[in-house]
Amino acid sequence: MARTPEAHRQHLARSGSFSGPSSSPNGSFALGLGCANIADEDTGTFQYVRILLAGMSNMLFSIITAALAEAPDLVVAGQIGDDEDLSAQVSRTNADAVITQSDTPAAIDHFVPLLHRFPELKVVVIHSASNSGFVHQLRPYSARLPELSADVLQAVLRTPAPPRRPRR
């Protein structure tokens, strides 16, 4: 029997498959490795986008988790501080995306080694002093996010990377 994403989350919570707490009504904050592909009755295959939150203020953490809680397919896989090894945590949580905070969100140099190690990873960097940011990908691909809202953040995390242009 196929389950909806919400029914699957409730099953995991009851079965103890989540190694951490749920912080929202729909259970989208799951610390641990309990998320997986599930079948959705309406659309067929359903896949979670696993997100690692890194080096952000408590206030931004609260805003981001609230924005992500609105989308059942976007799951916070973990949170780390500035002093923790980002690459090791991406590997441990099997994250599809990282969201972090910076005074220089356009600076991709800091993330190049991470993007080379995890070529499919998206890194969303939110400006520390505004509601704008950048999304960085290996392709190389960086796009300015002029106004960050829950809808924009969710769309960026779901959107596949643009196709690579052939080299000339």
C-alpha positions as CSV (number, residue, x, y, z in Angstrom):
1,M,0.0,0.0,0.0
2,A,1.4,3.4,-1.0
3,R,1.6,6.1,1.6
4,T,1.5,9.8,1.4
5,P,4.6,11.7,2.6
6,E,2.8,12.7,5.8
7,A,1.6,9.2,6.5
8,H,5.2,7.9,5.9
9,R,6.6,10.5,8.4
10,Q,4.0,9.5,11.0
11,H,4.9,5.9,10.5
12,L,8.6,6.6,10.9
13,A,8.0,8.7,14.0
14,R,5.9,5.8,15.6
15,S,8.4,3.2,14.6
16,G,11.4,5.0,16.0
17,S,13.2,5.3,12.7
18,F,13.9,8.9,13.2
19,S,16.9,9.4,15.5
20,G,15.8,12.9,16.5
21,P,12.8,15.0,17.3
22,S,10.2,16.6,15.1
23,S,9.8,20.3,15.6
24,S,6.9,21.1,13.3
25,P,3.3,19.9,13.0
26,N,4.1,18.1,9.7
27,G,7.4,16.6,11.1
28,S,9.6,18.2,8.5
29,F,12.5,18.7,11.0
30,A,14.1,15.3,11.2
31,L,17.5,15.0,12.8
32,G,18.9,11.7,11.6
33,L,18.9,9.4,8.7
34,G,15.3,8.1,8.7
35,C,14.2,9.7,5.4
36,A,14.0,7.8,2.2
37,N,12.1,7.5,-1.1
38,I,8.5,6.6,-0.7
39,A,5.6,6.0,-3.0
40,D,3.0,8.8,-3.2
41,E,-0.5,7.7,-4.1
42,D,-1.1,10.7,-6.5
43,T,2.2,11.2,-8.2
44,G,4.1,7.9,-7.9
45,T,7.7,8.3,-6.7
46,F,8.4,10.9,-4.0
47,Q,11.8,11.9,-2.8
48,Y,12.8,14.0,0.1
49,V,15.3,16.8,-0.3
50,R,17.7,16.5,2.6
51,I,19.0,19.8,3.9
52,L,21.9,20.6,6.3
53,L,21.7,23.9,8.1
54,A,25.2,25.3,8.8
55,G,26.7,28.2,10.8
56,M,23.6,30.3,11.2
57,S,22.1,32.4,14.0
58,N,19.4,31.0,16.1
59,M,16.9,33.5,14.7
60,L,17.7,32.5,11.1
61,F,17.6,28.8,12.0
62,S,14.0,29.4,13.4
63,I,13.0,31.3,10.2
64,I,14.5,28.6,7.9
65,T,13.0,25.7,9.7
66,A,9.6,27.4,9.7
67,A,9.8,28.1,6.0
68,L,10.9,24.4,5.3
69,A,8.1,23.1,7.5
70,E,5.6,24.3,5.0
71,A,6.9,21.7,2.4
72,P,6.7,18.0,3.3
73,D,9.4,17.1,0.8
74,L,12.1,19.4,2.3
75,V,13.6,17.8,5.4
76,V,16.2,19.3,7.7
77,A,18.7,16.4,8.0
78,G,20.9,18.2,10.6
79,Q,22.4,21.4,11.9
80,I,26.0,22.3,12.6
81,G,27.9,25.3,13.9
82,D,30.7,27.3,12.3
83,D,33.5,25.3,13.8
84,E,32.3,21.9,12.6
85,D,33.5,20.0,9.5
86,L,30.9,20.8,6.8
87,S,32.1,18.2,4.4
88,A,32.0,15.4,7.0
89,Q,28.4,16.4,8.0
90,V,27.2,16.6,4.4
91,S,28.6,13.0,4.0
92,R,27.1,11.8,7.3
93,T,23.6,13.3,6.6
94,N,23.7,12.5,2.9
95,A,22.5,16.1,2.4
96,D,21.2,17.3,-1.0
97,A,21.6,21.0,0.0
98,V,23.3,23.1,2.5
99,I,21.9,26.4,3.8
100,T,24.3,28.8,5.5
101,Q,24.7,32.4,6.4
102,S,27.5,34.8,5.4
103,D,28.5,38.4,5.1
104,T,29.7,37.7,1.5
105,P,27.1,35.3,0.0
106,A,28.4,35.7,-3.5
107,A,31.9,34.4,-2.6
108,I,31.9,30.8,-4.0
109,D,35.6,30.2,-3.3
110,H,34.9,28.9,0.2
111,F,32.5,26.2,-1.2
112,V,34.5,25.0,-4.3
113,P,36.2,22.1,-2.5
114,L,32.8,21.0,-1.0
115,L,31.1,21.2,-4.4
116,H,33.9,19.2,-6.0
117,R,33.5,16.5,-3.4
118,F,29.7,16.5,-3.7
119,P,28.9,17.5,-7.4
120,E,25.1,17.4,-7.0
121,L,25.1,19.5,-3.8
122,K,23.3,22.9,-3.7
123,V,24.7,25.5,-1.4
124,V,22.3,28.4,-0.5
125,V,24.1,31.2,1.2
126,I,21.9,33.8,2.9
127,H,23.3,37.3,3.5
128,S,23.8,38.0,7.2
129,A,22.3,41.5,7.0
130,S,19.4,41.2,4.5
131,N,16.9,38.8,3.1
132,S,18.9,38.1,-0.1
133,G,21.4,35.4,-0.9
134,F,22.9,33.2,-3.6
135,V,22.6,29.5,-4.6
136,H,25.9,27.9,-5.7
137,Q,26.4,24.8,-7.6
138,L,29.4,23.1,-9.2
139,R,28.4,23.6,-12.9
140,P,29.7,26.4,-12.1
141,Y,26.4,28.0,-11.3
142,S,25.6,30.9,-9.0
143,A,22.4,32.8,-9.1
144,R,21.5,35.8,-7.0
145,L,18.4,35.5,-4.9
146,P,17.2,39.1,-4.8
147,E,14.4,38.5,-2.2
148,L,14.3,35.5,0.0
149,S,10.9,34.1,1.0
150,A,9.6,30.7,2.0
151,D,8.4,30.1,-1.6
152,V,11.7,31.2,-3.2
153,L,13.7,29.0,-0.8
154,Q,11.6,26.0,-1.4
155,A,11.7,26.5,-5.2
156,V,15.5,26.8,-5.2
157,L,15.9,23.6,-3.2
158,R,13.6,21.7,-5.6
159,T,14.7,23.0,-8.9
160,P,17.2,20.8,-10.8
161,A,20.4,22.4,-11.9
162,P,20.4,24.0,-15.4
163,P,22.0,21.9,-18.1
164,R,25.7,22.3,-18.8
165,R,26.6,24.2,-21.9
166,P,29.0,22.3,-24.2
167,R,32.5,23.6,-24.2
168,R,33.7,25.2,-27.4
